[in-house]
């Protein structure tokens, strides 16, 4: 008897239903201790909170991995999980040693599906961040390097990884979200990041630079980048010692930018007149015949339904609190 099309379809459906679905789960410290990382799509070993989060309870006292446990994790254990891992959270783990950095750098290549990497508050410093940037997988879209004692040199390394200044340390890196908050990035670092943002192929949609030392010069560098950037949608610049001149530089860039939808300039020293001007520039739609720096017509990017600005909480002339990066 020749099977009909309907019976063949039923047979195929039964076969498909009999195939077990791939397991996926979020894993944490207990899974690490029990060596049961098979099927982990996320491994979250965070030991410090994000500034915006209010945790119900603090991390356990033994949250930070010892040297031997860290070597084991960054070596064979992560390689064993391999291509199944999509999120890796190491916030607060002590990766500052050259050995830990080298181990993680050698392992990242095996994490071919990794999309999100949180390395905030891991004491990387400028020397530690460079080799990791070179090893990031092409699949990565979100990177958190907050609170890592990075200076302008670290920012330059990040800019090179994004292709800034024509140098492509990692030409396949396609980050859409990047945090460099709570570091020591100054005007020179902002210039390098601005060069990366101004490149036609820069993929960043969100950049967090809160609690750095950009000052007016750094803000003006970023304003120049906004004139040609058509992908960045969120930019956080709170607590950076930015005054009127920096805000005016940003406003000049915003007048030729159609992509940015959210700008945070809170807790700086911007006066009321300059504040009104940058807010108006953010809310306005650039002329359709606007020109890029190269002279060619730039097609406006797709705009968000509404632009959002953070309230300006520092009055004109207010001093911005200085950030210290000294050891406790």
C-alpha positions in Angstrom: 0.0 0.0 0.0 1.4 3.4 -1.0 1.4 5.9 1.9 -0.6 9.1 1.3 0.9 12.5 1.8 -1.1 13.0 5.0 0.2 9.7 6.5 3.8 10.6 5.6 3.4 14.0 7.3 2.0 12.4 10.4 5.0 10.0 10.5 7.5 12.9 10.2 5.7 14.8 13.0 6.0 11.8 15.3 9.7 11.4 14.5 10.3 15.1 15.3 8.4 14.9 18.5 10.4 11.9 19.6 13.7 13.9 19.4 14.5 15.3 22.8 14.9 19.1 23.0 18.4 20.4 23.9 18.5 21.3 27.6 19.2 24.9 28.6 19.5 26.4 32.0 21.1 29.2 34.0 23.9 28.0 36.2 25.5 29.5 39.3 28.0 28.7 42.0 26.3 25.5 43.3 26.5 24.0 39.7 30.2 25.0 39.6 30.9 23.2 42.9 29.1 20.1 41.8 30.8 20.0 38.4 27.4 19.9 36.7 27.8 22.5 34.0 26.4 20.4 31.2 23.6 22.2 29.4 24.4 25.6 30.9 23.5 28.4 28.5 24.3 31.0 31.2 26.9 30.8 34.0 26.4 33.7 36.5 29.0 34.0 39.2 28.5 37.7 40.1 29.9 38.7 43.4 29.1 42.5 43.4 25.9 44.3 42.6 25.2 46.6 39.7 24.8 50.2 41.0 21.2 50.3 39.8 20.1 47.1 41.5 18.8 46.6 45.0 19.6 43.0 45.9 17.3 41.2 48.3 20.4 39.7 49.9 24.1 40.1 49.6 26.3 37.5 47.9 27.5 34.7 50.1 30.8 35.1 52.0 32.5 32.5 49.8 31.3 34.0 46.5 34.7 35.1 45.2 36.5 32.1 43.8 39.9 31.2 45.2 43.0 30.9 42.9 42.7 27.2 42.3 38.9 27.3 41.6 39.4 30.2 39.3 42.1 28.4 37.3 39.8 25.4 37.0 36.8 27.5 35.9 38.7 29.6 33.3 40.4 26.5 31.9 38.9 23.1 31.5 35.4 23.9 32.9 34.5 26.7 30.5 36.0 24.8 27.6 33.9 21.8 28.5 30.7 24.0 28.2 32.0 25.4 25.0 29.6 26.5 22.3 26.5 26.1 24.4 27.2 29.1 26.7 25.5 32.4 25.8 25.9 34.4 28.9 28.9 34.6 31.3 28.9 36.7 34.4 32.1 37.1 36.4 31.3 40.5 38.1 33.4 40.8 41.2 35.7 37.9 40.6 39.4 38.7 40.9 40.8 38.4 37.3 43.6 41.0 37.8 46.4 38.5 37.7 48.2 37.9 34.4 47.6 34.1 34.8 43.8 34.5 35.1 43.7 36.9 32.1 45.7 34.5 30.0 43.5 31.6 30.9 40.3 33.4 30.1 41.7 34.8 26.8 42.7 31.3 25.7 39.2 29.9 26.6 37.1 32.6 25.0 37.8 31.3 21.5 35.9 28.1 22.5 32.8 30.0 23.5 31.5 30.4 20.0 27.9 31.2 21.0 28.7 33.7 23.7 26.5 36.8 23.5 27.0 38.6 26.9 30.1 38.9 29.0 30.1 40.8 32.3 33.6 41.5 33.6 32.8 44.5 35.8 34.7 45.0 39.0 37.3 42.3 38.2 40.4 44.5 38.6 41.6 44.0 35.0 43.3 47.4 34.5 44.6 48.5 31.2 47.1 45.6 30.9 44.5 43.0 31.5 41.8 44.3 29.2 43.9 44.4 26.0 44.5 40.6 25.6 40.8 39.9 26.4 39.6 42.3 23.7 41.7 40.5 21.2 40.2 37.1 22.2 36.5 38.1 22.2 34.3 35.8 20.0 32.5 37.3 17.0 29.2 36.3 18.6 29.5 38.7 21.5 27.0 41.6 21.5 27.2 42.9 25.1 30.3 43.7 27.2 30.5 45.2 30.7 33.9 46.5 31.7 32.7 48.9 34.5 34.8 49.6 37.6 38.0 48.1 36.2 40.5 51.0 36.8 40.8 51.6 33.1 42.4 54.8 32.0 42.8 56.4 28.6 45.0 53.6 27.5 42.3 51.1 28.2 39.8 53.2 26.3 42.1 53.3 23.4 42.3 49.5 23.4 38.5 49.3 23.4 38.4 51.8 20.6 40.9 49.7 18.6 38.8 46.6 19.1 35.8 48.5 17.7 37.8 49.6 14.7 38.5 53.2 15.8 41.1 55.2 14.0 41.4 52.6 11.2 42.9 50.0 13.5 41.0 46.8 13.9 42.3 44.7 16.7 39.3 42.5 16.3 37.7 43.2 12.9 34.8 40.8 13.5 33.8 42.3 16.9 30.2 43.5 16.6 29.3 44.8 20.1 25.9 46.5 20.4 26.2 47.3 24.2 29.3 48.5 26.0 29.8 49.8 29.6 32.9 51.6 30.6 31.3 53.2 33.6 33.2 53.9 36.9 36.6 54.0 35.3 39.3 56.7 34.8 38.7 57.6 31.1 39.6 61.2 30.3 39.5 63.4 27.2 42.2 61.4 25.3 40.2 58.2 25.8 37.1 60.0 24.7 38.9 61.1 21.5 39.7 57.4 20.7 36.2 56.3 21.4 34.8 59.1 19.3 36.9 58.0 16.4 35.4 54.5 16.8 31.9 55.9 17.0 32.4 58.1 14.0 33.4 55.1 11.8 30.7 54.0 9.3 30.7 50.4 10.5 30.6 51.0 14.3 27.9 48.7 15.6 27.4 50.2 19.1 23.8 51.0 20.0 24.4 51.7 23.7 27.4 53.2 25.5 27.7 53.9 29.2 30.5 56.3 30.3 29.1 57.4 33.6 31.5 58.2 36.4 34.6 58.9 34.4 36.6 62.1 33.8 35.6 63.1 30.3 35.3 66.9 31.0 34.4 69.4 28.3 37.1 68.2 25.9 35.9 64.6 26.0 32.3 65.6 25.6 33.2 67.7 22.5 35.0 64.7 21.0 31.9 62.6 21.4 29.8 65.4 19.9 32.0 65.3 16.8 31.4 61.6 16.5 27.6 62.1 16.7 27.7 64.1 13.5 28.4 61.0 11.5 27.2 58.2 13.7 23.9 56.6 12.7 23.6 53.6 15.1 24.1 54.8 18.7 20.8 55.1 20.5 21.7 55.4 24.2 24.6 57.4 25.6 25.2 57.9 29.4 27.5 60.6 30.5 26.5 61.4 34.0 29.2 62.4 36.6 31.9 63.5 34.2 32.6 67.1 35.1 31.0 68.3 31.9 30.2 72.1 31.8 28.6 74.4 29.2 31.3 74.0 26.6 31.0 70.2 26.6 27.2 70.4 26.4 27.4 72.8 23.5 29.7 70.4 21.7 27.2 67.6 22.2 24.4 69.8 21.0 26.3 70.5 17.8 26.6 66.8 17.1 22.9 66.1 18.0 21.7 68.7 15.5 23.2 66.4 12.7 22.2 63.1 14.3 19.0 61.2 13.8 19.8 58.0 15.8 20.4 58.9 19.4 17.2 58.5 21.5 18.4 58.7 25.1 21.1 61.0 26.5 22.0 61.2 30.2 23.9 64.3 31.2 22.8 64.3 34.8 25.0 65.3 37.7 27.4 67.5 35.7 27.8 71.3 35.8 25.8 72.3 32.8 24.1 75.7 33.1 20.4 76.3 32.3 20.9 77.9 28.9 23.3 75.3 27.6 20.9 72.6 29.0 18.0 74.0 27.0 20.1 74.0 23.9 21.2 70.4 24.1 17.8 69.2 25.0 16.3 71.0 22.1 18.9 69.5 19.8 18.1 66.0 21.1 14.4 66.5 20.5 14.8 68.0 17.0 14.8 66.2 13.7 17.9 66.9 11.6 17.3 68.4 8.1 17.0 65.5 5.6 19.7 67.1 3.4 22.2 67.2 6.2 25.7 66.4 5.2 28.3 64.2 6.8 31.9 65.3 7.5 32.9 63.8 4.1 30.5 65.9 2.2 28.2 63.1 1.0 24.5 63.2 1.8 23.7 61.2 4.9 20.4 59.5 5.0 18.8 59.9 8.4 18.6 56.8 10.5 15.3 55.3 11.7 14.3 57.3 14.7 12.8 56.1 17.9 9.2 57.2 18.6 10.4 59.7 21.3 13.7 60.8 22.6 14.4 60.6 26.3 16.6 62.8 28.5 17.6 62.4 32.2 16.8 65.2 34.6 19.7 67.6 35.1 20.3 67.6 38.8 23.4 69.8 39.1 23.0 73.5 39.0 25.2 75.9 37.1 28.5 76.3 38.9 28.0 73.2 41.0 31.1 71.1 41.6 31.0 67.5 40.5 32.2 65.0 43.1 35.6 63.7 42.4 36.0 59.9 41.9 38.9 58.2 43.6 40.5 55.0 42.2 42.9 54.5 45.2 42.9 51.2 47.0 40.7 51.0 50.1 
